[in-house]
């Protein structure tokens, strides 16, 4: 069995590179001699090349220049070209380029015979210096975190309260990225090693979930006949013929014995989700909620924003005609249903419910809350930075797509990222349940 080759370059390897660079061997020849990748060799040369600036001026006007007092000191009578500080202060300074350095395949001066006489900027690959830098980097990387005590305290003061407020490490890094001197990975390592006040138990998704059991699919014949033309296969055909956005609809329950539920509407492309509280878990209440939205934003805007609704086969969505018809007559939307036991067909909506559960845990009664509380919660959810949105929150993305009046009509507001709270404390403070 062949042993794995060592991934790090040794001191002998670096000496070989220095000798072959001086002999002007190509990168591929050096890589072949060391049994390494050419990219490894080019990266080694690039990262450990020593840049040596000349003591004298390396301006293209060096020979004819007679400037004095460029630095503003009139007590000095030397020619400025003999002073190494004149490069930064002279307005006419133009760096001279070495033709040999530009023509060399590695852009190095190792093989140049005029190194001692040359007054240009020099670029040297030294095996000794490269080995010193490598050992220093290797030592520092194994000494823990490259953070001072003040930096660690600063990180703790920002990250720990935010984590305990229910925010993810990604959201925190996106919000305080320029202030926190550590990457997202480093922050997770700091929490895991108990360097911060926050712990792994405070991170929502740190513990792995058990894989879901596969459920047996039901036959198409078991689907009610009343849903003919609204099945998932009809949805796929409709989407191929019509380029429109899709809103996924579902319900979130509180306590089993309570009648109140949340109706959620999720804009798949925008990751924006709305939630309306229903007094009862019935088809009439669902139709009534859609009617209320249409009356609030207008029929035209409703048809523009909700052209297609995809939902599941719950009993509360049985009134297809009521959901599709407009309060002013005609049709306001097109409703389709997922296949039975296939919640993955509207996975975006299902997955976004976890943010609601952060604020209203499963089994919590919805009876004490009003629509203003639910709207406040969704404003915080929609102001939460998402990695799949490249650091933006759903509200930022939706503002560029949906009509401006849509947000004002429904009371949607963006919450500043540092004020986002996804814990039960949000609604306890705003509306303490009896």
C-alpha positions as CSV (number, residue, x, y, z in Angstrom):
1,X,0.0,0.0,0.0
2,X,1.5,3.4,-1.1
3,X,2.0,5.9,1.6
4,X,0.5,9.4,1.3
5,X,3.1,12.0,0.2
6,X,3.8,14.8,2.8
7,X,1.8,17.9,1.9
8,X,4.3,20.4,3.4
9,X,7.5,21.5,1.7
10,X,10.7,20.6,3.7
11,X,13.8,22.7,4.1
12,X,15.5,20.5,1.5
13,X,12.7,21.2,-1.0
14,X,13.1,24.9,-0.5
15,X,16.9,24.7,-1.1
16,X,16.1,22.8,-4.3
17,X,13.7,25.4,-5.4
18,X,16.2,28.2,-4.8
19,X,18.9,26.4,-6.8
20,X,16.6,25.6,-9.7
21,X,15.2,29.1,-9.8
22,X,18.7,30.4,-10.0
23,X,19.2,28.1,-13.0
24,X,16.0,29.5,-14.5
25,X,14.2,26.2,-14.6
26,X,10.5,26.4,-15.2
27,X,7.8,25.8,-12.6
28,X,6.8,22.5,-14.1
29,X,10.4,21.2,-14.1
30,X,10.8,22.2,-10.4
31,X,7.4,20.6,-9.6
32,X,8.4,17.4,-11.4
33,X,11.7,17.2,-9.5
34,X,10.0,17.5,-6.2
35,X,6.9,15.4,-7.1
36,X,4.7,18.4,-6.3
37,X,2.0,20.3,-8.1
38,X,3.1,23.3,-10.2
39,X,0.6,25.4,-8.3
40,X,2.4,24.5,-5.0
41,X,5.7,25.7,-6.4
42,X,4.3,28.9,-7.8
43,X,2.5,29.6,-4.6
44,X,5.6,28.9,-2.5
45,X,7.7,31.4,-4.7
46,X,4.9,34.0,-4.6
47,X,4.4,33.9,-0.8
48,X,8.0,33.8,0.2
49,X,9.7,36.2,-2.2
50,X,11.7,38.9,-0.4
51,X,11.2,42.4,-1.9
52,X,14.3,44.6,-1.3
53,X,14.0,48.3,-2.1
54,X,17.2,50.2,-2.9
55,X,18.7,52.7,-0.5
56,X,19.2,55.2,-3.2
57,X,16.4,56.6,-5.4
58,X,15.2,54.3,-8.2
59,X,13.5,57.0,-10.2
60,X,13.7,57.1,-14.0
61,X,15.0,60.7,-13.8
62,X,17.8,59.7,-11.4
63,X,20.7,60.7,-13.6
64,X,19.5,64.2,-14.7
65,X,17.6,65.1,-11.5
66,X,19.0,68.1,-9.5
67,X,16.1,68.6,-7.1
68,X,16.7,69.8,-3.5
69,X,14.5,70.5,-0.5
70,X,11.6,68.1,-1.6
71,X,11.0,67.2,2.0
72,X,10.6,70.8,3.0
73,X,13.8,71.0,5.0
74,X,15.9,73.9,3.7
75,X,18.8,73.2,6.1
76,X,19.7,70.2,4.0
77,X,21.7,70.9,0.9
78,X,21.9,67.3,-0.4
79,X,20.5,66.3,-3.7
80,X,17.1,64.6,-3.0
81,X,18.0,61.7,-5.3
82,X,20.6,60.6,-2.7
83,X,18.0,60.4,0.0
84,X,15.8,57.3,0.3
85,X,12.9,59.4,1.7
86,X,12.5,61.5,-1.4
87,X,10.5,58.7,-3.2
88,X,7.4,59.3,-1.1
89,X,7.5,63.1,-1.3
90,X,8.7,64.0,-4.8
91,X,5.8,64.7,-7.2
92,X,7.9,63.7,-10.2
93,X,9.0,60.3,-8.9
94,X,8.4,57.5,-11.3
95,X,9.7,54.0,-10.3
96,X,12.2,52.6,-12.8
97,X,11.4,49.0,-14.0
98,X,14.1,46.4,-14.5
99,X,13.9,44.8,-18.0
100,X,15.6,41.6,-16.7
101,X,13.1,41.3,-13.8
102,X,10.1,41.6,-16.2
103,X,11.5,39.1,-18.7
104,X,12.5,36.5,-16.1
105,X,10.0,33.6,-16.0
106,X,9.7,33.8,-12.2
107,X,10.1,37.6,-12.0
108,X,13.0,37.0,-9.6
109,X,16.5,38.4,-9.4
110,X,18.2,35.1,-8.2
111,X,19.9,34.4,-11.6
112,X,20.9,38.1,-12.3
113,X,24.7,38.7,-12.3
114,X,24.3,42.4,-11.6
115,X,22.6,42.2,-8.2
116,X,25.2,44.1,-6.3
117,X,25.5,46.9,-8.8
118,X,21.8,47.2,-9.6
119,X,19.8,50.1,-8.1
120,X,16.4,48.7,-9.0
121,X,14.0,47.1,-6.6
122,X,15.1,43.4,-6.1
123,X,12.9,40.3,-5.7
124,X,14.8,37.4,-4.2
125,X,13.6,33.9,-3.2
126,X,15.7,32.8,-0.3
127,X,15.3,29.2,1.0
128,X,16.5,30.2,4.5
129,X,14.0,33.1,4.8
130,X,11.2,31.0,3.3
131,X,11.8,28.2,5.9
132,X,11.9,30.8,8.7
133,X,8.5,32.3,7.6
134,X,7.0,28.8,7.2
135,X,8.1,27.7,10.8
136,X,6.8,31.0,12.2
137,X,3.4,30.6,10.6
138,X,3.3,26.9,11.6
139,X,4.1,27.8,15.2
140,X,1.5,30.7,15.4
141,X,-1.2,28.5,13.9
142,X,-0.9,26.0,16.7
143,X,-0.9,28.5,19.6
144,X,-4.7,29.0,19.7
145,X,-6.3,32.2,18.5
146,X,-4.5,35.1,17.1
147,X,-6.4,37.5,19.2
148,X,-5.4,39.9,22.0
149,X,-7.2,40.0,25.3
150,X,-8.9,43.3,24.3
151,X,-10.1,41.8,21.0
152,X,-11.4,38.7,22.8
153,X,-13.3,40.8,25.3
154,X,-14.7,43.0,22.5
155,X,-15.9,39.9,20.6
156,X,-17.5,38.5,23.8
157,X,-19.4,41.7,24.5
158,X,-20.9,41.7,21.0
159,X,-21.3,38.0,20.1
160,X,-22.5,36.5,23.4
161,X,-25.5,38.8,24.0
162,X,-26.5,38.4,20.3
163,X,-26.3,34.6,20.4
164,X,-28.5,34.6,23.6
165,X,-30.9,36.8,21.8
166,X,-31.5,34.0,19.3
167,X,-29.3,35.3,16.4
168,X,-27.1,33.0,14.3
169,X,-23.3,33.4,14.0
170,X,-23.8,34.2,10.3
171,X,-26.3,37.0,11.1
172,X,-24.0,38.4,13.7
173,X,-21.0,38.4,11.4
174,X,-22.9,40.1,8.6
175,X,-24.2,42.8,11.0
176,X,-20.9,43.5,12.9
177,X,-18.5,42.2,10.2
178,X,-16.2,45.3,10.2
179,X,-16.1,45.4,14.0
180,X,-15.5,41.8,14.9
181,X,-11.8,40.8,14.2
182,X,-12.6,37.1,13.6
183,X,-14.2,35.0,10.9
184,X,-17.5,33.1,11.3
185,X,-15.5,29.8,11.7
186,X,-13.3,31.3,14.4
187,X,-16.4,32.6,16.3
188,X,-17.8,29.0,16.3
189,X,-14.5,27.7,17.6
190,X,-14.4,30.3,20.3
191,X,-17.9,29.3,21.5
192,X,-17.1,25.6,21.3
193,X,-13.9,26.0,23.4
194,X,-15.8,28.0,26.0
195,X,-13.8,31.2,25.4
196,X,-17.0,33.3,25.3
197,X,-19.9,33.5,27.6
198,X,-22.1,32.0,24.9
199,X,-22.1,28.2,24.7
200,X,-22.9,25.6,22.1
201,X,-26.3,25.0,23.8
202,X,-27.2,28.6,22.9
203,X,-26.8,27.9,19.2
204,X,-30.0,26.6,17.8
205,X,-28.7,24.2,15.1
206,X,-25.5,23.0,16.8
207,X,-27.0,19.7,17.8
208,X,-27.6,17.4,14.8
209,X,-31.2,16.4,14.1
210,X,-32.2,12.8,13.5
211,X,-32.9,12.0,9.9
212,X,-36.6,12.0,9.1
213,X,-38.3,8.7,8.3
214,X,-39.4,8.2,4.8
215,X,-43.1,8.2,4.4
216,X,-45.0,6.0,2.0
217,X,-46.5,7.9,-1.0
218,X,-50.2,7.8,-1.5
219,X,-51.8,6.8,-4.8
220,X,-53.1,9.6,-7.1
221,X,-56.5,8.0,-6.9
222,X,-56.7,8.9,-3.2
223,X,-56.7,12.6,-4.1
224,X,-60.2,14.2,-4.0
225,X,-61.7,14.6,-7.4
226,X,-62.5,18.3,-6.5
227,X,-58.7,19.0,-6.8
228,X,-58.5,17.9,-10.4
229,X,-56.6,20.6,-12.4
230,X,-55.0,21.8,-9.2
231,X,-52.6,18.9,-8.6
232,X,-48.8,19.2,-8.4
233,X,-48.4,17.9,-11.9
234,X,-50.7,20.6,-13.1
235,X,-48.6,23.1,-11.2
236,X,-45.5,22.0,-13.0
237,X,-47.2,22.3,-16.4
238,X,-48.6,25.7,-15.5
239,X,-45.1,27.0,-14.4
240,X,-43.6,25.8,-17.7
241,X,-46.1,27.9,-19.7
242,X,-46.2,31.0,-17.4
243,X,-43.2,32.8,-15.9
244,X,-44.7,34.0,-12.6
245,X,-43.6,34.0,-9.0
246,X,-44.9,31.4,-6.5
247,X,-46.2,32.0,-3.0
248,X,-46.2,28.9,-0.7
249,X,-49.0,28.7,1.9
250,X,-49.2,26.7,5.1
251,X,-50.5,26.9,8.7
252,X,-48.6,26.9,12.0
253,X,-50.5,25.5,15.0
254,X,-50.1,26.5,18.7
255,X,-51.6,24.2,21.3
256,X,-53.6,21.3,20.0
257,X,-56.6,22.2,22.0
258,X,-56.6,25.9,20.9
259,X,-58.5,27.0,17.9
260,X,-56.2,29.8,16.8
261,X,-53.5,29.1,14.1
262,X,-51.2,31.1,11.9
263,X,-51.6,31.3,8.2
264,X,-48.2,31.8,6.5
265,X,-47.5,33.0,3.0
266,X,-43.9,32.5,1.8
267,X,-42.4,34.2,-1.2
268,X,-40.0,31.5,-2.4
269,X,-37.6,33.7,-4.5
270,X,-37.4,36.4,-1.9
271,X,-37.4,34.3,1.3
272,X,-40.0,36.8,2.6
273,X,-42.8,35.4,4.8
274,X,-46.1,36.8,6.0
275,X,-48.2,35.5,8.9
276,X,-51.8,36.2,9.7
277,X,-53.5,34.9,12.8
278,X,-56.7,32.9,12.2
279,X,-59.4,32.6,14.9
280,X,-60.2,29.1,13.8
281,X,-58.4,26.4,11.8
282,X,-61.0,26.3,9.1
283,X,-61.4,26.8,5.4
284,X,-63.7,29.8,6.0
285,X,-61.0,31.6,8.0
286,X,-58.4,31.0,5.4
287,X,-60.6,32.4,2.7
288,X,-61.4,35.3,5.0
289,X,-57.7,36.0,5.5
290,X,-57.0,36.1,1.8
291,X,-60.1,38.4,1.3
292,X,-58.7,40.7,4.0
293,X,-55.3,40.9,2.2
294,X,-57.0,41.7,-1.1
295,X,-59.2,44.4,0.5
296,X,-56.1,46.0,2.1
297,X,-53.8,46.1,-0.9
298,X,-56.3,46.1,-3.7
299,X,-57.3,43.5,-6.3
300,X,-54.7,44.6,-8.9
301,X,-51.8,44.4,-6.4
302,X,-53.1,41.0,-5.1
303,X,-53.0,39.5,-8.6
304,X,-49.6,41.0,-9.1
305,X,-48.1,39.8,-5.8
306,X,-50.0,36.4,-5.5
307,X,-50.3,35.1,-9.0
308,X,-49.8,31.4,-7.9
309,X,-50.3,29.9,-4.5
310,X,-48.9,26.4,-3.7
311,X,-50.1,24.7,-0.6
312,X,-50.6,21.3,1.0
313,X,-53.7,19.0,1.3
314,X,-54.8,20.3,4.8
315,X,-58.5,20.4,5.5
316,X,-58.3,24.2,5.9
317,X,-57.4,24.6,2.2
318,X,-60.4,22.7,1.0
319,X,-62.3,25.7,-0.4
320,X,-60.5,26.1,-3.7
321,X,-63.1,28.3,-5.3
322,X,-63.2,30.6,-2.3
323,X,-59.4,31.0,-2.3
324,X,-59.2,31.7,-6.0
325,X,-62.2,34.0,-6.5
326,X,-61.8,37.8,-6.0
327,X,-63.9,39.9,-3.6
328,X,-64.7,42.1,-6.6
329,X,-65.5,39.2,-9.0
330,X,-63.4,37.1,-11.3
331,X,-60.3,35.2,-10.3
332,X,-57.5,36.7,-8.1
333,X,-55.0,33.8,-8.0
334,X,-54.4,30.2,-9.1
335,X,-54.1,27.6,-6.3
336,X,-52.2,24.3,-6.6
337,X,-51.6,21.5,-4.1
338,X,-48.5,19.4,-3.3
339,X,-48.7,15.7,-3.5
340,X,-49.9,14.0,-0.3
341,X,-47.1,13.6,2.3
342,X,-44.7,15.6,0.2
343,X,-43.9,18.7,2.3
344,X,-40.6,18.9,0.5
345,X,-42.4,20.2,-2.5
346,X,-42.9,23.5,-0.6
347,X,-39.7,23.1,1.5
348,X,-38.9,26.8,1.6
349,X,-42.1,27.6,3.5
350,X,-41.7,24.7,5.9
351,X,-38.0,25.6,6.6
352,X,-38.9,29.2,7.3
353,X,-41.3,28.1,10.0
354,X,-38.3,27.4,12.2
355,X,-37.8,31.2,12.7
356,X,-41.4,31.4,13.9
357,X,-40.7,28.6,16.3
358,X,-37.7,30.5,17.7
359,X,-40.2,33.2,19.0
360,X,-43.3,31.0,19.5
361,X,-42.0,27.5,20.6
362,X,-44.0,24.5,19.6
363,X,-46.9,23.9,22.0
364,X,-47.3,27.6,22.9
365,X,-50.8,28.9,22.8
366,X,-51.6,31.5,20.1
367,X,-54.7,32.8,21.9
368,X,-53.0,35.7,23.8
369,X,-51.5,37.2,20.7
370,X,-52.9,39.8,18.3
371,X,-52.1,40.5,14.7
372,X,-49.8,43.4,15.7
373,X,-47.7,40.9,17.7
374,X,-47.5,38.5,14.8
375,X,-46.6,41.3,12.4
376,X,-43.8,42.5,14.8
377,X,-42.5,38.9,14.9
378,X,-42.4,38.6,11.1
379,X,-40.7,41.9,10.8
380,X,-37.9,40.6,12.9
381,X,-37.9,37.3,11.0
382,X,-37.7,39.2,7.6
383,X,-34.9,41.4,8.9
384,X,-32.7,38.4,9.7
385,X,-29.6,38.1,7.4
386,X,-29.5,35.0,5.3
387,X,-26.5,33.3,3.9
388,X,-28.4,32.2,0.7
389,X,-29.2,35.9,0.1
390,X,-25.5,36.7,0.3
391,X,-25.7,38.6,3.6
392,X,-28.9,40.4,2.9
393,X,-32.2,40.0,4.7
394,X,-35.5,39.1,2.9
395,X,-36.8,42.6,3.5
396,X,-33.9,44.2,1.5
397,X,-34.5,41.8,-1.4
398,X,-38.3,42.2,-1.4
399,X,-38.1,46.0,-1.5
400,X,-36.5,45.8,-4.9
401,X,-39.2,43.5,-6.3
402,X,-42.5,44.0,-4.7
403,X,-44.6,47.3,-5.0
404,X,-43.6,49.9,-2.5
405,X,-47.2,50.4,-1.2
406,X,-47.4,46.6,-0.4
407,X,-45.2,47.0,2.7
408,X,-47.1,50.1,4.0
409,X,-50.5,48.5,3.6
410,X,-49.5,45.4,5.6
411,X,-47.4,47.2,8.2
412,X,-44.1,45.6,7.2
413,X,-41.0,47.4,8.5
414,X,-37.3,46.6,8.5
415,X,-35.8,46.1,11.9
416,X,-32.1,47.3,12.3
417,X,-29.9,44.2,12.3
418,X,-28.5,44.9,15.7
419,X,-32.0,45.0,17.2
420,X,-33.3,41.7,15.7
421,X,-34.6,39.4,18.4
422,X,-35.7,35.8,17.6
423,X,-36.5,34.6,21.1
424,X,-39.8,34.3,23.1
425,X,-38.7,37.5,24.9
426,X,-39.7,39.5,21.8
427,X,-43.5,38.9,22.3
428,X,-43.3,38.7,26.1
429,X,-42.0,42.2,26.1
430,X,-44.5,43.5,23.6
431,X,-47.6,41.7,24.7
432,X,-47.3,39.6,27.9
433,X,-49.7,36.7,27.8
434,X,-52.2,36.5,30.6
